[in-house]
Amino acid sequence: MPDLDTAAWYAFAIPAYILYVMMEIVLARRKREKVFSFAETISNLTAGMGTLIIGLFAGPWVLRAWDFAHDHVAPFRWPAHGAWKVPAALVLADFCYYVYHRAGHRFALLWSIHGIHHQHEHLNSSVGFRLEWLADPYAALFFGLMPLLGVDSTTGFFAIALLSFYTLTAHSPVVRRPTFGFLVTPAIHGSHHSRDARYGEKNYGAMLGIWDRMFGTWLEPPQDVTLRQDVASISRTHDGVSAQWGLVRELASQLAGKSWREKLRILTSRPVARGPDKPLREDADLPRTLRIYALCSFLATASLGAWLLWFRGERPFYVQVITATTVLAGLYTTGGLLDGRPRAIRHERARLIFTAMTALLLAMYSPPLAAILAITAVLGLVASAQVPTPARS
C-alpha cells in the first residue's frame, strides 16, 4: 500500500465517488423521492473539495505526527506483516471515530467544527462529503490512539480511508442494506442526521454498531416508519466555504464579554443547534442561467482541484499554493452566487481575473494548464454578464 494520508485516498477515489452519487440520483428519480437539491448538493461537494485542498497541506503534518508517536512514544508496535492487521486497525479506527463523533455532539467547542456536517436539508451521499476543513488536525486528537497502540501510519490511514468510504455510502437513503446484526446502515445513520429529536444523541458509529450498543446510544428506527421533523433545520448557507467558520463565529459571539470561567463553561457545555436567521434560497428561486453557470464554475474548479490532488507529490510547492488558492477562491464565489449575496457577481469576476493572473504565473510550469485556465477565465467573464443574482430577502 502507498504511504498516503486520508486526503490523498479521497482524492484518488473522486471518480468512484462521483459515479456512486450519479447512481443514487438515478435511483432516487426512479423511486420518485426528493433526495437531492441543486444548490445544497453543490454546497456539500464544495465543502468536501475544500477539505481535500486543506488536507493537501495539513495531511502531511498529521502523517509526520503519527509516525513520531508510533516510532518514539508507542510502548509496542504491531508486526510488519499479518493478514489480521487491516481488520484489527479498522475496528480500532471505528472506536476512535465513535469517540470523535460523540464528542463533536457533546461539546459546544467541537460542535462548532463538526456542526457543518449537519447543515443540510436533504440526506444523500453528497452530505457524506460535507466535511470540516479542520478534519485532519481535529480528528487526529482522537485517532491518535492508533499510533500509540502500535498501528503504523500506512495500515492506519488505509483503515481510516476504508472507514471514510463506508460512511459516504451510509448517507444514502435510497440504497438499502441489512445490518447483519452489527453494521451501521444508511437507515441507522440517516436517523442520526434526521430532524427527529428521538435520534439527536444516538447512532454515532461509522461502520460497526457495537460501540453504540455498548455505550447505550444505539437506536435502530423501525422499518417503514417515517421519522418526525420536530427539530428545526440548522442549514445557514449554500456556501460550503463560509459555512466552515459560521458556527465558530456564532460561538465566539457567545463568549464575548464573558469571564474565563464562563467561557470555559460555554465551550464545554452541550451545543444548542438552532436554526438560521434567514431562510435559504430554494432551487426554484435560482434562475436557470445561474444554475448552469454555477454548475460549470464548480466543475471547472473541481477539475483544477483534482489535477492538483492527483500525483500531488509531483507538483512544486509554489504550484500547490497558487493552485490551491485559485480553487478555494472558486469554491467561495460559487457559494456566493448560490446564496445570492449582493456582491456575488463582482466577487466572481474578480476571481476570474485572479484566475487569469494565475495562468500567467503557471505558464512556466505547465503551458497547457495555463492556456486552459486563461481560456476558462475569459469564457467565465463573458458568461457572467448573463447571470442574475438577486439579493436574499
HELIX and SHEET records of a PDB file:
HELIX    1   1 THR A    6  PHE A   12  1                                   7    
HELIX    2   2 ILE A   14  ARG A   30  1                                  17    
HELIX    3   3 PHE A   38  PHE A   68  1                                  31    
HELIX    4   4 ALA A   69  VAL A   73  3                                   5    
HELIX    5   5 LYS A   85  ARG A  106  1                                  22    
HELIX    6   6 ALA A  108  HIS A  114  1                                   7    
HELIX    7   7 GLY A  115  HIS A  118  5                                   4    
HELIX    8   8 SER A  125  PHE A  129  5                                   5    
HELIX    9   9 ALA A  135  PHE A  143  1                                   9    
HELIX   10  10 LEU A  145  LEU A  148  1                                   4    
HELIX   11  11 SER A  153  THR A  169  1                                  17    
HELIX   12  12 PRO A  186  HIS A  193  1                                   8    
HELIX   13  13 ALA A  197  TYR A  199  5                                   3    
HELIX   14  14 ILE A  210  PHE A  215  1                                   6    
HELIX   15  15 ALA A  243  LEU A  255  1                                  13    
HELIX   16  16 TRP A  260  THR A  268  1                                   9    
HELIX   17  17 ASP A  283  ASP A  285  5                                   3    
HELIX   18  18 ARG A  288  LEU A  309  1                                  22    
HELIX   19  19 ARG A  312  GLU A  314  5                                   3    
HELIX   20  20 PHE A  317  ASP A  339  1                                  23    
HELIX   21  21 ALA A  344  LEU A  362  1                                  19    
HELIX   22  22 PRO A  367  SER A  384  1                                  18    
END                                                                             
